């Protein structure tokens, strides 16, 4: 069941136009890679913090009447102290700069504890005047704007009927959820399929605006309904995100501004903290390790602006394991030193499928399967994701090395 919170109306003679800003999936406290800032903060956590500050700057510049945070404010249920301090300082700044704005925040799956004994960290922002909705859906009423907001967090509580309040001329739905049939299978969480919402249940035409959170890529759902997308690249598949954005001709991450009366939308792009560089793929079929080394170096040296301090991926396809092992490790270490992250994604030659069903195509490598599986599994709130993935891949590498040594032993003995 959902609760109703009503605010005392102020005298209304003429209702002015109402504008909102919609943003989601901030993922404050997100950590990736091992590089740290001089102050000891994970570099990617600092990157996300920097973009978040810029996002708050942009919201203050727009000066909307309503600000909607559609979930996943933090990356973990128990965020670090620096992430909490950052969030409190920036939300305080927002409230102070926009004292008359209505600010609504719903909990996403990364914010909402699954244990009744754990209190949602988002409640920390309630004393600032932010309307935080974390355990069950609430309907918030603002008669001074002839406005009702149905706020639906990501929770195990029963979902209410997704219907506007007929007593108000303006109705907004803000919700953190996957929509069935909308999010590509590559980005959807199979373990959360039961929590997906059917778009027909929402009925976009019934609402003045629908603000969705969960999907990290900006996506139009209807003339008045959007996934705002994340503000930075914080998913387990950032390269998949970049590809989807490229196919959709998106400029990247950002926030949505929407005029409820004019039904006009503007997407404000946010500059990323650093560039993602996907170097041209290399086909290693029939080439020696030195030849592949030369191709990698050429890609690195000719990339506009270089690779320094950037997040870089080099895909090499059809490269046999023995050629991959002979690549110049000193050069690769140098690339990794220069870039924030340099990922050499080597893919072995295609092998016959175990089953004849399905279309032809490259099977995912064991490394890719293990990595994606570990990133997609649901973990307890106190288990950090990235160290678990890295540890799993280290064990896999040790197992492959042991296998290679075992196979090579008889030859060496001879």
N, C-alpha and C positions, 0 to 999 in steps of 0.2 A: 504494500500500500504506500501511497505517497502522501506527504504532509503538505499543508497549505500554509504559507507565510504571507501575510498581507501587511502592507505598509500604509499608514494613515495618509489619505489623499490630501493634496494641496489644492486650493481653488484653481480651477481650470477655465480659462476664458477662450484661449486660442492655443491649440496644440501645435507646437513647432515640429519641423522635420526631425526625425530621430535617426541617428547613424550609429552603427556598431563596428567594433573591431573583433575579429575572431582569430584566435591562434591556439595551437595545441601542440602536444608532444614536445615539450621543452627538454625533457630528460636531463635536468640539472643533476650534476654529479656523475655523469657518464664518463667512463674511463676506457681508454684504448691505447695499446702500444706501451712501451716502457719509458718513453722520454718524459722527463720532468722539467718544469720551469725552474729558474734560479731559486725560487722560494719553496720548491719542493712539491708543487702541485702537478699532478698528471697533466701533460700538455694538452691532451684532447679535452679533459675536464675544463681546463682554462680556456680552450677554444670555444666550447659551448657556452661558458660563462660570458665571454666577450660578445658573442652573437646575441645572447639573451639581453645584455645591457643595450645593445643596439636596437633590439626589438622593442624594449620599453621606451627608448628614446623616440622611436617611430610612432608608437601609440600616443605618447604625450604630444608629439607634433600634430597628429591627426585630430586630437581632442574629440573623441567620440562621446556619445551619451552613454554607451554601453560597451563593456569589455567582457568578452567571453573566453574563458580558458577551458578548452574541451578535453582535459585530462592528460595524464602522464606528465605532471609538473616535474616530478623527480624520476630518476632512473631506477631507484631502489626504494622499497618500502621503508628501509632504515637508511636514509641518506647520510652522508658524511657531514661533519660540523661545518666545513667550508661551504658546502652546497646549501645547507640550511641558512647560514649567515648571508650568503649571496642572495638567496630568494627573499628573505625577510627585508633586506636593505632595498632591493629593487621594487618589491611590492609596496613597501612604505613610500618610496619615491613616487610611484605611480599614483597612490591614493592622495598624497600631498599635492601633486601637480594637477590632478583631476578630482577635486573634492566633491563635485556634484555627479560624477559618473557612477553608474551602476556596474559593479564588478561581480561576476558570477564565475565560480570555479568548481568543476566537477572532478571527482577522482577517477583516474584511469586504472588499468590493471597493474601498472607499475607503482601506483600510489596506495591502492586499497589493500589493507591487510586481510589475509584469509583466516585470521584467528580473531575470535571475539575479545581476547585478552589484549590485543594490540590496538592502540588508538592511532587513527590516521594522522600523519604528520601535517596534513593540510589544515587541520584545525588551528594550527599555530597562527594562521593568517586571519582568523575570524575577528580578533580584537581590532584589526586594522579597518574593519568595516567591509571586508570582502565576504560575499555570500558563498560559503563553502558547503558543498553537498557531497557527502562521502559514503554513507552507509545505505541510504535508500533514497529513491527519487523524491523530489520536492517540487511543489508548484509555488513560485514566487510571484507576488502581485505588486505592481507599481502603478497605482491609479493615476499619478501625476503625468505619466506617459501613456495612459490607456494601454498598459503593457502587462502581459503575463508571460513568465518564463518557466517552462517545464524542464527541470534539470535532472538528467538521468545518469548517475555514475556507473562505472563498471563494478558491479556487485553481484553477490549471490542472492540478494533479496529479490522477491518477485518483481517483475517489471510491470509498471502500470500501463493502462490503456493509453496509447500515444495519441491523445486527442487534445485540441486546443481548448481554452476556456472561452465559451461563447460570451461571457460577460465583458470581454475586452476586445478592442478593435485590432490590437497588435499582439500576436502570439509567436513566441520563439521556443524552439526545441533545441537544447544543447545536450549532447549525448556522446559518450565514449563507447564505441562499439564497432565491430566489423559488420558490414552489410552483406548479406548473402548474395552471391553472384556479382559483387562489385569489385572486391579486392582480388587481384590475380592470385592464383593458387600458389605461385612462388613466394608471395608476400604474406599469405594467410597463415594463421596458426591452427594447424589441424586439431590440436588438443582443446582449442577454444571454440570449435565449430558449434557446439550446443548453445553457446552464448550469442551467436550471430542473430541479427535482426533482419527480417524480411522487409525490403524497402516498401512493399505494399502496405505493411503495418503502419508505416510512418504517414503515408499520404502527403507528399510534399506540398501539393496545392492547398492543403488545409492551413499551412503555416505562413507567417510573414517571413520567417527565416529558419533554416535548420543548420545548426553548427555541429559538425561531426569531428571527432577525434579518434585516433588509433592508426589510421593509414598515413604513412610518413610522406606521401607524395600528394601535392595539391591536385584535387580532383573535383570537377564539377559533377554534381549528381542531378541537379535540376536548376531551373532559372534562379531559384532562391535557396539552394542547398549545396553545401560544399564540405569536403574535407580540406581544411586549411593546409594540412601537411605539417611536418616537423620544421623546426627552425634551423636544424643542422643535421648532418649525416650521422645518425646515432643507431641505426638498425644493424642487424647481423649481416646484412647483404647490401652494403653501400654501393657496390658496382652494379647490382641489379637495379637499385634506385636510379643511378645515373643513366642507365640504359632506358628505363621507363620514362624518365624526364626528357631524354633526348627524343624518344619516339613521340612524346606528347608536345614537343616543342616548348617546354617550360624553361624559364630562366633559372630555375633552381628552387630554393626554399624561400618562404616568406609568410606574410600574414594577409588576411582578407579584411577589406573595408566594405561595408554594405549600407546603403541608404534604404531604410525600411519603406519609406513612402515613394521614393522615385524608383525603387527596385533596381538600383544601379550598383554594380560591384566593381571594385578595383583591387587588383592583387599587387601588393607592395613587396618586391623582392628584397631579400636581405643578403648582403654580401657574406659569403662564407669566410670563416676565419683563415682558411688556407685552401689551396686548389687541390682537387683530386685529378691525378694525371693517369689516364689509361693509355699506356704506350701502344703503338701499332702492334698487333699480334704478329708473331713470327711462326712460320711454318718450317719446322726442322726436318721434314721428311728428306732423307738422303743426304743430310749435312753432317759434318763432323762437329765436335765440340768447339774447336777454335772458330769455325765459321759461324756457329750460333753466338759465341762470345762477341764476335765482331758485329753481328746484327744488333745485339743488345746494346753494345756501346754506341753504335751509330744512333739508335733510337734515343738513348739518354743524351748524347751530345747535341743532337739536332732539335730536341724538343724546345719550343719557344719558351724562354724564361727559365729553362733548366729544371732540375728536379729538387733543388735544395729546399729543405723544410716543407716539402709537399708530400702528399700521400700518393704513392705511386704503385701501379701494378703493371707487370710485364707478363703477358700470356705467351707461352711457347707451346704450340700444338704438335702432335705427332713426333714427340721426342722420346726415343727409347730410354729405358732406365740407365743403361750403361753410359749413354751420351750425357744424360743429365748429371751423372756423378762426376763426369770429367770436365764440367764447366769451370771456368776460372773463379774459384771461391774468393780469391783476394779481391778481384774486381767487384764481385757481388757485395762483399763486406764494405767496400768503399762506397758503393751506391747506397747501401743501408745506412752508412754513417752520415751521408749528405742529406738524404731524405728523412722526413719524420718517420715514414714507413716505406720500405721497398719490398713489395711482394712479388716473388718470382713464381708464377702459377704455371708449372710444367704439367702437360697433359700427355699421357702415353698414347701411342698409336691405337686406333680403334680396334677393338676385339669383337669376335663374334658374340652376339647376344646369347644368353643362356636359354632364352625363349624366342621362338620365331614370331611371336605376336608383336605388334607395334611397328611404328615407322622406323626406318633406319636412322641411325644417328650415334654420336659418341656417347658412351656410357660415362657417368660421372666417375672420377677417380676415387679410390678408397679414402684418400686424404680429404677430398671434397665431401664425400658422404659422411665421414666422421665429424668433420668441422660443422657442416650444416645441421647434423643431428644434435650435436651438443649445443649449438646456438638456439635451436628451436625447442628443446626440452623445457618443461616447466620445472623450475628449481625452487627450493625453500627460500624464503626472503633473506636468510643470512648467508646464502652461498653465492659468492661473487661469480658472475658469468665468465668474464674474460680469462681469469687465471685457470678456471676449470677447462676451458677450451684449449688454452695453450698447453696445459699439462697433458690433456688427452692426445694432442698432436705430437707431443714429445714422446709419449709412450709408443705411439704408432711408429714414429721414426726409429726408435730403438728396436722395435719388433722387426721392422723391415731390414735394418742393418744386421740383426742377428740372423735373419733368414738368408741374407746374402752371404754372410760369413760361413754359414753352415753349408750352403751350396758350393761355395768356393773351396772348402776344406779339402775334399778329395783331390781336386786339381792341384792345389798347392803341395799336397803330400807327394803326388806323383812327380 
